[in-house]
Every structure is written in C-alpha cells, then in structure tokens.
Amino acid sequence: MLTVVETSYFSRHWPRYWKEADYTDFVEFIVNNPNAGSIVPHSGGIRKIRWRREGSGKSGGVRIIYFVQSPEDKLVLLTIYAKAATSNLTAAKLKELRRAHEKNITS
C-alpha cells in the first residue's frame, strides 16, 4: 500500500480548494489508482490529474501534480492549483519541484 506524503506547499494550499471530505475522497482514489493521472512528458514520471471542485466539476476544477516513489512505496503530492488560476506547469518546473522534494527527504 502506498503512503501519501505532501509537500508543505500542497498541505498549505489544498484547503483553499477542498473541504476535508473532498480531500479524503481524492486521497482514497489516488492511493487506489496511482496511475490515474497522465504522465507529463519529459518530467521524469511526474503525473497530473484533474479533480472536481465543488461547484465547478472536473474541467473547471483543480489540477494535482504528483509522483510515485517506487522503492519507498510513497505517493508524493507536489502541488495543487485551479485550472483557471494557473497555466500548465513546464516539465522543467515539475522536475525542479521533484528535485526539491527529494533533496528535502534525503537531507
């Protein structure tokens, strides 16, 4: 079973978009379906998934960026943002997020 780990950014920002029940629904879904998100090209395996937001549905909802650390069986939630508020993150930015997270957990 995967252990969910959140970056400090994700932990601070998810309450802007979800109620506790919405967060719990997402975590349960993603733990059981870790490959549900699309792999972002040239990102080193980082995935992006669309998720509903109360009152807006999937297309107007949020985007969650995450990756799975295989040997450790961890699912790392990197960032969350509203589709309307942020354009797509570049692969370079996503790699930077992942490297920063990996550096913090090995330091």
N, C-alpha and C positions, 0 to 999 in steps of 0.2 A: 504494500500500500504506500502511496506517495504521502510525504509530509509536505504541507504547504508552508512556504516561507515568503514573507512580504518584505519588500524594501521599505525603508522609512517613508519614502515618498508615497508609495502605494497606501501604506497604513494611514497616513495623514489625509489623503485625498479621496479614498473610496466613500467616506461618509457624506461627501458633497453630492454624490450621485445616487446612492442607495440607502435604503433603510436596512436595519440589521437583517431582516428576513430575506431581502434581496441578495445581500452579501452571502448569507448562508446558502441560499439556493445556488448561487454561482459557484461557490467553493465545492459544494457537493457534486455539482455537474462536472466541473473541470477535473476533480480528482478521479472521477469515474470515466472520464473521456479526455485524457491529457492530449490526445492528438486531434482534438476537435478544431482547434484554431489552424489557420493557414500559415504555412511557413513563409516568413518574409524572405524573399530572395537575397542572397549574399549577406545574410545576417548571422550565420553560424548556428542555425537551428532555432532561432527565436520565432515564436508564434504570435499571431494577432487574432483575436476573436471579437466578434461583435456580440453585444449582450443588451438586452432590453433595459430600458429605464422607465420608471413609472410615468405614464402619460405620453410616451414617445415611441414605443416599440423598438424593434431592432435597428431599423435604418436610421432613426434619429437618436439612438441610444448611445452607449459608451463603447469604447474600444479598450480592451485589456491586452497588454503586452506581457508575455511570459515565456519561460523556457523550462525544460525538464533537465535536471542534472541526473544522468543515468546511474552512475555507480552509487550515488548517495540516495537515490530514490526521492529526490526533492523536486517539487514544482515551485518555481520561483516567480512570484507575481511582481513584475518590474514597475509597471506604470498603468495608469488608467486615465482616460480623457474622454470628453464629449466629442462626438464627431463634428458637431457644429463649431466647437471652440478651437480645434487643432487640426491642421492638415496632417497628412501621413508623415510619420517619422522616417527619416532616411535610414538605410541599412547601416551607415556609418554611425549614426546616433544610437541605434539599437545596440550595435557592438560595443559602443562606449558604455552604455548602461550595464550591459552584461559584464564587461571587464571590471567596472567599478564595483559591482556586486561581488564578483568572485574575489577581488582583492580584499574586500572587507571581511569575507567569511574565512579567508585563509590567513589573515593578519593576526 
